[in-house]
Amino acid sequence: MTVTEYEHGLARLVAHAIDHLDGLLYTARMRPGVEPVPAQKYPHGARAYGR
């Protein structure tokens, strides 16, 4: 078995993709009562998280 480790934005991206393969949306991991933040409101835009 091969284990691959990811860091920073790439780790978030891979975790997000795996969640989709498992049928989960990121909102499923949010605490009750917390509203999602639109990508347009991120400090450096949504692109900063894909780097």
Summary of the structure (lengths in Angstrom):
residues: 51
radius of gyration: 12.9
end to end distance: 27.2
largest distance: 40.0
contacts: 79
relative contact order: 0.17
helix: 51%
strand: 0%
